Amino acid sequence: MTSPLFAPFRGWLIHPDWATRVIAGAYDAKTPAERRAIVDANPFSFFGVTRSAEDLAPGQEADDDELLRLGAATLTRILEAGAFEPSDHAAFYAYRLVYRDHMQTGIVGALDVDGLRDGRVLTHENVRPERATLLGRHLEVVGATSSPIALTHEPDPDLRSLLGAATTRAPHVDHVVEDVHHLIWTLNEDESIRVGKILAASQVYVTDGHHRSAAALAGRDAHHGDVPFSRTLAVLFPADELRVEAFHRRAHDVDLRTAEDLRVSLATVGAVTAAADAAAAAPTARGEIGIYHHGQWSRLVLDPQERPSALASLDVERLRRDVLGHVLGIDELAPGSGVDYVPGPSGVGELVARCDADGMLGFVVFPTDIHDLMAVAAAGELMPPKSSYFAPKPRSGVFLRVLGVGATAHLPAS
């Protein structure tokens, strides 16, 4: 018998007095140096729990074992300070994010990990094996999850009505961290039962957290029959409330072409013209890419395609295949490809600053549509990493789901 896709859990919520110190900002929106500075200044930041090798200072060396030890020690410090408050019963949670003029409200619960294999939960992005491996070991050593896998589904009027009523009450968490307003309501027993029934037959799509999904599957396989590892922390938002922004790319040109030589090479995949500035180069529709190269801007309009698949028609896939692959000779999917990413909300100015600092090429892309993402997932295809950026993002350090192993072996699993 298949387990319910979503289940309530005994969550731990951030204590009001600790919210601004513990809740981490959006990981991908900060450079490794920025994350490192935050951890150095604040030993209670959840960035210290989720650190990776790229967060180390130049010249500093630490293997995965040391990184995980540091993460476990940070979580222990946070728990011993009483920064999280445990619930005494299992429940679902309503989680609202408000950012500027945008608001989205979703359900937080424990997702059946088997859903990632049996088709109830569809993914759409490739993952980097080394990152997924580190996150899998994170579950073992740190023994808790606080970064929910973000999911979407077609809007359900019954669920929307239920959440509308529940969120008229005073929230249990009400904090603004880095311009994002986080509000949480613990659903009562009746509401939680109704949510479980509404979502029982849902088809859901991963929007953010493909590496965490792969790590959850690895944990499930390593702990088969161990109930805490059979589920993972997740939040589900309706598709019509999500705001999708672009994930811009940066890459090296190993041939060190001049701006004019680069335009000649790019002309093999589309129409390329010089642009006066970032505004003139910015894409305004699908098939357009802005390119920054040593202080100069170009605008590339990719050649039209005939009857492409859901994946092949995406700008991020065409950029990976035709520009990074064909023109620059880079396999974006290969470990150590050198391609890195700048979230849309960070601004084109951030992309330019990074390119000016290290001489890399910058690529400004048009955002992927949420329904294109769902179509790729439904077709069983996989996009390149970082194909879309959802803003605002659920944050680490708001919820905690304890696994009862590693640094939380002394605590009951939730």
N, C-alpha and C positions, 0 to 999 in steps of 0.2 A: 504494500500500500504506500502510495506517495505521501510524504509529509507535506503539511501546509507550506506554501511558498514563504509566507511571512508568519512569524510568531512573536508574541510579546516577550520581553526579557526584563530581568531585574537590573536596570541600568544604574550607573553612577552619573550624577550631574554635577557640573562645576559649581562650587560654592560662590555665592555673590561676591564675597570679599576677595576672591582669587581670580575672578574671570579675566581681568586685564593683564594679569601676570602670566597665566597659564595658557590661555587660548592662543594658538599660533595663527599667524597670517597665512595667506595663500602661498603654499610652498613654491609653486612654479612661478609666481610673480616676483620672487626675490632671487637675487644672485647668490651663489654660495658665500661670497664675502659678506653680504647683508645678513644671511642666516647665521653665519658664524659670529658676527658682531652682536646679534641679539642674544645668542646663547652665552657669549662671554659676559654680557652685561646683566643677564637675567637667568640665574641657574634653575628657575622654575618654568621657563618657557617650554612648551611641548615640542618645539623644534629640537630640543636636546634629547628627546625620546626617539625621534624619527630621523636622526642625522645619518648621512651616508658619506662615502669616501670623498665626494666632491665638496663637502662642507669643511674639510680639514684645511688648515692654513698651509700656504706654500712651503714645501720642505718638510711638513709634518707627515709622518707615516703611521698608519694604523690599519691592521687587517680587519676583516669582518668581525672576528671574535672581539676585538677591542671596541669597535663601533657599537656592537650589540651590548657589551658590558657597560659602556657609557650610557646607552639608552636605558638599560635596566636600572642603573643607578639613579638616573634622573627621575624615572617614574617612581622609584622607591622614595626619593626625596619629596616628590609632590604628594604622594599618598600619606607619608608620615606627617606632613604639614597640615593634613586635613583639608586639602584643596578640593576634594571631591566628596559628595554626599551620596552614600549608597541607598537605593530604594529597598524597602522590605517586601516588595511584591512585584510580580511580572506585569508589564504594561507596554502598550504602544505609546509613542510620543508624537505630538504635532510639533513640527519644527518650521518656523517661519524665518526667512531671510529677507531683509529690506536693504536695498542699496540704491541710493539716489532716488529715482522715480520708479524703481522696479521692486515688486514684491512676489515671492513664491512661497507656497506652504506645502509641506510634504509630511509623510509618515516615516518615522524611524522605528525600525524593528530588527529582528534577527532573521536574516535571509537563509533559506535552505541552500547549502552549498551545492547539493546535487542538482539544483535547478540550473547551474552553469553547464551541466553536461546533458541534461535530458531535454533541453530546448525551451524550458520555461523562462530562462534568462538568456538573452542574446547579446553577444559582444560584437564589437566592430573594429577593434584596433589590434595591431601587432604589439607584442611586448618584447622587452629586452630581457633575455633569460637571466642575466646576472642580477638585474634589479629585482626580478620576481623571486629569485633564490634568496637574496638578502631579506626581503620582506617575509618570506616563508620562515626563515630562521628567527626573524624578529618575533613572530608569534610564539615560538618555543622559549626564547630567552627572556623577552620582556613580559610575555604572558598576558597581554591585554591588547585590545584594539580601540582606537579612538577616532580613526579616520574612516568614516562610513563610505562604503561603495555607493556612488550616486547612480540612481536608476530613473528611468522615465517610463510612462505608459500613456495610452490614450486617456483623456479625462473621463472620470466616472462621476456622474451627477450625484449619486448616493454618497460617495466618499466626500465629495466637495461640500455637500450639505452638512454632513456629520462634522467635518472640520470647521465649517463656518460657525456651527453652534458651540463647539468646544472652545474655540478661540475667542469667545466673548468673555470667558472667565479671565481672572488675573493670571498671568503666566508665572511659571515656576522659575524660569530664567529670563532675564530681560537686560541685555547688555549690548553696548556698541563697542566693537573692536575693529580698528582700522576702517572706519566708515561703514561697516556692515553691522546692521542691527540684528541680533540673534534673540529670538523669542521661542520659548519651549513651554508646552502644556503637557502634563501627564494625563493621558486619557484614563477615564474610570473603567471599571470592569465591563460594564455593558457596552461602552464605546469600543473597547478593545476587542470584545467578542464580535461586534458588528464589523469592525475593520478586517478581522481575520476572514470572515465570510465573504466580504466584498472582494478581497484580494485573492481568494482561494484559486480562482481560475484565470488570473491575470497573465497576460504576456507582457514581460518587462524587458527593457533594454538598458544596458550599462552605458552611462554617459561619461562617467569619470571614475577611474579606479580599476583599470584593466590589469595592472600589475598586482594590486591588492586581491583581485579576483583569482589570478593565477596562484598567488600565495595561499589563499583560502583553500583552493583545490589541493595544493600540495599538503597543507595541514590536515585536510580531511583524509587524504590517502595515508599519511603517516600515523594518524590517530583514529583509524576506522573503528567505529563503535563508541568512541569517546564523544559524548553528547556536546560539550562546549565547542568542539571542532567541527561538528556537523552543521553549524550555522555561523554566520558572520554578520557584523554590524553593517547596516545598509539604510539608506534614505531614498524614498520614492517620491518624485515630483511629477505632476501632470505635464505633458509635453507642451501644452499651450501657455504654461507659466514660465518656461525656461527661456533665458536669453543667451544666445550662442554668439560668441565673438571669435575672431580669428586667432590662430597660433602662428605667428610669423616665424620664418626660418633664417638661419645663418649657416654659411658653409664656406670652406676655403676653395679658392681656385688655385690648384697646384701648378697650373701652367702660367700663372702670374700675367694674365692677359691685360692689355690696356683696355680702357673703356670702349674704344672703337673696335678693337679685336673681339671683345666679349660680345658686342652687339652683332658682329658678323656671325659669330658662333650661334647666338640665340636666334638668328634669322632662320636657322634650319628647323625650328620648331614653331615659329609664329612670326607675327609682324612686330618689330621692335623699333621704338623711336626714342630719341633723347627727350627728357622732361626737365622743365625748369626747376622744379622743386618737388618736395614730397607730396604736396597737394595735387600737382599735375600728374604724378606717377601713380597715385593711389587707385586701386581697383574699385570700380563702381558696379561691376557685374561679374558673373561667373566667367571664367576664361581669361581674366585679366590679372596680371601680376606686376607689382612695382618692384624695381630692382635698384639697390643702392650699392655703388662700387667706387671706393676711393673718392668720396665727396660728390659724386655725380649720380643723377637719377636717370633711369630709363623706364619705359612702360612697354610691357610685353603683352600682346594679345595672341593667345595660343590658337593654332590652326583648328578649325572646326573638325569634329569627329562624326562619323556616321554610326548611328544606332549603338552607342557605347553602353556597357553594362553600368549598373548602379555605381560600382566602384570606379570604373575607368573614366567616368564623366566628372569625377570630383577634381577640383583644382589641386588639392593637396596630393592626390595620386598622380596627376599629370605633371606636377612640379617634381615629384619624386622620380618619376619614370623618365620624362622628357628633358627636364632641365638639370636636375642634380645628377641623374644617371647618364643621359645621352651627351649633354654638353660638358658637365664637369667631371664625369667619370667616377661619381660617388655612389656607393650603395648605402642608402639611408638606413636600410634594415640591418646592416652588418654591425656587429659590436665595434665600438671605436670608430664609427664613421666620421666623427668630428662635427656632425650636424647638431646644432643646438637651437633652442626655441625661445621666443619672446612673446608672452601673452599679449593679446590685443589691448587689454586695459592698461598695460604698462606704457603704451604709447609708442608711436614711431620714433619719437625722440630717444627713447631708451635703446631701440634697435640701432639707430645711427650712432649713439654714443659708444655702444659696444663694438660696432664695426670700425669706428674711428680708432678705438683703442688697440685692436688686434689685426686690422686689415682684412677681416672676413667680408664676404658678400652678404647683403641683407635682402630678403625676399618678403615683400608685403603681400599677403594673400587675402582673398575675399572669404568671409565666414562661410563655413559649412552649414547648410540648412538642417534643422533637427529632423525633418522628414527624410532627407537624403541619408542621414545617419541611420535612421530606422530601416530604410530600404536596404542599405548595405548589410546591416545585421541580419535582416530577414532573408537575404540572398545567401547568407553564409560566407560573405566575403570579409576581408580585413583591411582596414585603412592603415596608412603609415602611423607611427606614434604621433601623439600630440596633433591630431587632426582637427580638434575643436577645443575651444576654451569656454567653459560655462561660468558666467559671472552673475551673481555672487556664488562662491563655492561653500559647501559645508566645511567647517574648520575642525582641525584636531584640537583636543582639549576641552571640548564642550560636553561630549558624552564619553563614557568609558564602559566597555564590556570586558569583564574580567574572565580569563580562561582558567585560572587556578593552576598555572604551571610557571616555571621560571621565577621571575620577580614577584609573582602573585600566588605562588604555591601555598602560601599561608592563608589565602582568602577563598571563600566559596565561589565557585564559578557562577557567572550570571548568564 
